Amino acid sequence: MVVLTTRSEVALVIGAELSTVWSSHRGLQSHPSVVAVDRRRHIRSFGREAQAPRRGRHRVTNKIAPFAIGSLSDPDLARAYVDWLIRSVTPHRHRGLAVIVAPPIGSTVVDRARWEEIIRSVGVHPIVVNRLMAASLGLGNPSEPDRANMVVEVADGVVESIVVTDDGPVSSGRRALEENRRPEMLARMIANELRSVDPDHELDIRDQGIQLLGRSLPHSLIAGLESDLGVRVYPVQDPNGVVISGLRSALDMFRPSLVNGLSER
């Protein structure tokens, strides 16, 4: 999400395991997507502090990741975490802030509606953007006809893909991964997705290459894709940074909607 204030811009990408926040005056930071609670379900801490062992009377008995894949495991904790992230990077009051949101990988249409509700409850105006669409913007969308980018992200038991041309997205897909899914099988699945989108090689995806997002990508997955398709694979090991870059690029596109949303408040 990108928070617009009168003094600074703040970008925030929520992930099931890791969230990244950027501000024009504080730079880039990453925080574990964890909330620590005590036996009475009272919130004690967020992020790195929540992951650290606690001692004393208010010993933490549970560390909760509120952004589970495909659903929000605890909307109240998700709301508190988002509120904490915004407060950590801007001294301004939430009222009057506008937000662009990139939900975690694996988020469904239902999750999108829940995200909008949660962000609104924090006190800001949200516009929800597809995570991989934002990543494609961050990587640079093709500007020529008959060219396309394929962006694939593998994380947290989910693989998502999107194919983007100069006219916008032409295809997107999402699949859950089996725990014992081998990299070779995953490479075959992604290759089949590419063939189904561009069976006649009209989009020149093979010239553009595949942008593969993931923090720990097996070499055999990259090698399998390159050998199976004869296409160059570009690993991107900082997905959140790329998504933030794309959201910042999208600000000009969405600014009229953000301004209108603020004027309605």
C-alpha positions as CSV (number, residue, x, y, z in Angstrom):
1,M,0.0,0.0,0.0
2,V,1.1,3.6,-0.6
3,V,0.1,6.2,2.0
4,L,0.0,9.7,0.7
5,T,0.5,12.6,3.2
6,T,1.2,16.2,2.8
7,R,4.8,15.8,3.8
8,S,5.9,12.3,2.6
9,E,4.9,9.2,0.7
10,V,4.8,5.8,2.4
11,A,4.7,2.5,0.6
12,L,3.7,-0.7,2.4
13,V,3.5,-4.3,1.0
14,I,1.9,-6.9,3.3
15,G,3.1,-10.5,3.1
16,A,2.1,-13.6,4.9
17,E,5.6,-13.9,6.5
18,L,7.3,-10.6,5.8
19,S,6.0,-7.0,5.3
20,T,8.1,-4.2,3.8
21,V,7.6,-0.5,4.4
22,W,9.2,2.5,2.7
23,S,9.0,6.2,3.5
24,S,10.6,9.1,1.7
25,H,12.4,10.2,4.9
26,R,13.1,6.8,6.6
27,G,14.0,4.6,3.7
28,L,13.2,0.8,3.4
29,Q,12.4,-1.5,6.3
30,S,11.1,-5.0,6.7
31,H,9.2,-6.5,9.5
32,P,8.0,-10.1,10.2
33,S,4.2,-10.3,9.8
34,V,3.7,-11.5,13.4
35,V,1.6,-10.3,16.4
36,A,2.4,-11.5,19.9
37,V,-0.4,-12.0,22.4
38,D,-0.7,-13.1,26.0
39,R,-3.0,-15.7,27.5
40,R,-5.8,-13.2,27.5
41,R,-5.3,-12.4,23.8
42,H,-4.1,-9.0,24.7
43,I,-1.6,-7.7,22.1
44,R,1.9,-7.3,23.5
45,S,4.1,-6.5,20.4
46,F,4.5,-6.6,16.7
47,G,7.2,-7.6,14.1
48,R,10.6,-8.5,15.4
49,E,9.8,-7.7,19.0
50,A,6.9,-10.2,18.7
51,Q,9.3,-12.9,17.5
52,A,11.7,-12.4,20.3
53,P,11.3,-14.6,23.5
54,R,9.5,-12.8,26.3
55,R,9.9,-13.2,30.0
56,G,8.0,-12.0,33.1
57,R,4.5,-11.7,34.2
58,H,3.1,-11.1,30.7
59,R,4.8,-14.0,29.0
60,V,3.6,-14.5,25.4
61,T,1.9,-17.8,24.8
62,N,1.1,-17.3,21.2
63,K,2.6,-15.7,18.1
64,I,0.1,-15.2,15.4
65,A,0.6,-14.5,11.7
66,P,-2.6,-12.6,10.8
67,F,-2.2,-12.8,7.0
68,A,-2.6,-16.5,6.4
69,I,-2.5,-17.5,2.7
70,G,-5.9,-17.3,1.1
71,S,-7.6,-15.7,4.1
72,L,-7.1,-13.3,7.0
73,S,-6.7,-15.6,9.9
74,D,-7.6,-12.9,12.5
75,P,-9.1,-9.6,11.1
76,D,-8.7,-7.8,14.5
77,L,-5.0,-8.6,14.7
78,A,-4.6,-7.7,11.0
79,R,-6.2,-4.3,11.6
80,A,-3.9,-3.7,14.6
81,Y,-0.8,-4.7,12.6
82,V,-1.6,-2.4,9.7
83,D,-2.3,0.4,12.1
84,W,1.1,-0.2,13.8
85,L,2.9,-0.2,10.4
86,I,1.4,3.1,9.4
87,R,2.2,4.7,12.7
88,S,5.8,3.4,12.6
89,V,6.6,5.4,9.5
90,T,4.5,8.6,9.7
91,P,3.8,10.9,12.6
92,H,0.6,12.1,10.9
93,R,-2.9,11.1,12.1
94,H,-4.5,8.4,10.0
95,R,-7.5,10.6,9.1
96,G,-7.1,12.0,5.6
97,L,-4.5,9.4,4.5
98,A,-5.0,7.6,1.2
99,V,-3.7,4.0,0.7
100,I,-2.9,1.8,-2.2
101,V,-2.9,-1.9,-1.0
102,A,-1.1,-4.8,-2.5
103,P,-2.5,-7.9,-0.5
104,P,-0.3,-11.0,0.1
105,I,0.2,-13.6,-2.6
106,G,-2.7,-16.1,-2.7
107,S,-5.4,-13.4,-1.7
108,T,-8.8,-14.1,-3.2
109,V,-11.6,-11.8,-4.3
110,V,-13.1,-12.3,-0.8
111,D,-9.8,-11.3,0.7
112,R,-9.8,-8.2,-1.4
113,A,-13.1,-7.1,0.1
114,R,-11.8,-7.9,3.6
115,W,-8.7,-5.8,3.0
116,E,-10.7,-2.8,1.9
117,E,-12.9,-3.1,5.1
118,I,-9.8,-3.5,7.3
119,I,-8.0,-0.5,5.8
120,R,-11.1,1.7,6.0
121,S,-11.5,0.8,9.7
122,V,-8.0,2.1,10.3
123,G,-9.2,5.4,9.0
124,V,-7.8,5.7,5.5
125,H,-9.2,5.4,1.9
126,P,-8.0,2.2,0.2
127,I,-7.5,1.2,-3.4
128,V,-6.6,-2.5,-3.8
129,V,-4.0,-3.4,-6.5
130,N,-3.1,-6.9,-7.7
131,R,0.3,-7.8,-6.2
132,L,1.8,-9.2,-9.4
133,M,0.4,-6.4,-11.5
134,A,2.3,-4.0,-9.2
135,A,5.4,-6.2,-9.5
136,S,5.1,-6.0,-13.3
137,L,5.0,-2.2,-13.1
138,G,8.0,-2.3,-10.9
139,L,9.9,-4.4,-13.4
140,G,8.9,-2.3,-16.3
141,N,5.8,-3.2,-18.5
142,P,6.5,-3.7,-22.2
143,S,5.8,-0.6,-24.2
144,E,5.7,-2.2,-27.7
145,P,2.8,-4.1,-29.3
146,D,3.1,-7.9,-29.4
147,R,5.4,-7.9,-26.4
148,A,4.5,-9.3,-23.0
149,N,6.0,-9.8,-19.6
150,M,5.3,-13.0,-17.6
151,V,5.7,-12.5,-13.9
152,V,5.6,-15.6,-11.6
153,E,5.8,-15.6,-7.8
154,V,6.4,-18.8,-5.7
155,A,5.9,-18.4,-2.0
156,D,4.1,-19.7,1.0
157,G,2.6,-22.8,-0.7
158,V,1.2,-20.8,-3.6
159,V,2.3,-20.0,-7.2
160,E,0.8,-17.1,-9.0
161,S,1.4,-15.8,-12.5
162,I,0.4,-12.9,-14.7
163,V,1.0,-12.0,-18.3
164,V,1.0,-8.3,-19.1
165,T,1.1,-6.6,-22.5
166,D,1.3,-2.9,-23.3
167,D,-2.6,-2.9,-23.1
168,G,-2.6,-4.5,-19.6
169,P,-2.9,-8.0,-18.2
170,V,-4.1,-10.7,-20.6
171,S,-3.9,-13.7,-18.2
172,S,-3.5,-14.5,-14.5
173,G,-3.5,-17.8,-12.6
174,R,-3.2,-19.0,-9.0
175,R,-2.5,-22.6,-7.7
176,A,-1.9,-24.1,-4.4
177,L,1.3,-26.2,-4.1
178,E,1.6,-29.6,-2.6
179,E,4.2,-29.7,0.2
180,N,6.2,-32.3,-1.7
181,R,6.1,-30.5,-5.0
182,R,9.5,-30.9,-6.6
183,P,11.1,-27.9,-8.4
184,E,11.1,-29.9,-11.7
185,M,7.3,-30.4,-11.4
186,L,6.8,-26.8,-10.6
187,A,8.8,-25.8,-13.6
188,R,6.7,-28.0,-15.8
189,M,3.5,-26.4,-14.4
190,I,4.7,-22.9,-15.1
191,A,5.8,-23.9,-18.6
192,N,2.4,-25.3,-19.3
193,E,0.8,-22.0,-18.1
194,L,3.0,-20.1,-20.6
195,R,2.1,-22.4,-23.4
196,S,-1.6,-22.1,-22.7
197,V,-1.4,-18.2,-22.8
198,D,0.8,-18.0,-25.9
199,P,0.6,-21.2,-27.9
200,D,1.6,-19.6,-31.2
201,H,4.5,-17.5,-29.7
202,E,2.7,-14.3,-30.7
203,L,3.6,-12.3,-27.6
204,D,7.4,-12.8,-27.7
205,I,7.4,-13.8,-24.1
206,R,10.5,-15.9,-24.8
207,D,12.3,-12.8,-26.0
208,Q,11.3,-10.8,-22.9
209,G,12.0,-13.7,-20.5
210,I,10.1,-14.7,-17.3
211,Q,10.5,-12.7,-14.1
212,L,10.5,-15.2,-11.3
213,L,9.8,-13.8,-7.8
214,G,10.8,-15.5,-4.6
215,R,13.1,-15.1,-1.6
216,S,14.7,-18.6,-2.0
217,L,14.3,-20.0,-5.5
218,P,15.8,-23.5,-6.2
219,H,18.4,-23.4,-8.9
220,S,16.7,-26.6,-10.4
221,L,13.5,-24.6,-10.9
222,I,15.3,-21.9,-12.9
223,A,17.3,-24.4,-14.9
224,G,14.1,-26.5,-15.5
225,L,12.2,-23.6,-17.0
226,E,15.1,-22.5,-19.2
227,S,15.7,-25.9,-20.6
228,D,12.0,-26.8,-21.0
229,L,11.0,-23.5,-22.7
230,G,14.2,-22.2,-24.1
231,V,13.4,-18.9,-22.3
232,R,15.6,-16.8,-20.1
233,V,14.5,-16.7,-16.4
234,Y,15.3,-13.6,-14.3
235,P,15.2,-14.4,-10.6
236,V,14.0,-11.6,-8.4
237,Q,14.8,-12.3,-4.7
238,D,13.3,-9.1,-3.3
239,P,9.6,-9.4,-4.3
240,N,8.4,-6.8,-1.8
241,G,10.8,-4.2,-3.0
242,V,9.7,-4.8,-6.6
243,V,6.0,-4.5,-5.6
244,I,6.7,-1.3,-3.7
245,S,8.5,0.1,-6.8
246,G,5.4,-0.7,-8.9
247,L,3.0,0.9,-6.4
248,R,5.0,4.0,-6.4
249,S,4.9,4.0,-10.3
250,A,1.1,3.6,-10.1
251,L,0.6,6.7,-7.9
252,D,0.1,9.0,-10.9
253,M,-2.4,6.6,-12.4
254,F,-4.5,6.3,-9.2
255,R,-4.0,9.8,-7.7
256,P,-7.4,11.2,-9.0
257,S,-9.2,8.3,-7.4
258,L,-7.2,8.8,-4.2
259,V,-8.0,12.5,-4.1
260,N,-11.7,11.8,-4.8
261,G,-11.8,9.3,-2.0
262,L,-10.3,11.8,0.4
263,S,-12.8,14.5,-0.7
264,E,-15.7,12.2,0.1
265,R,-14.6,11.7,3.7
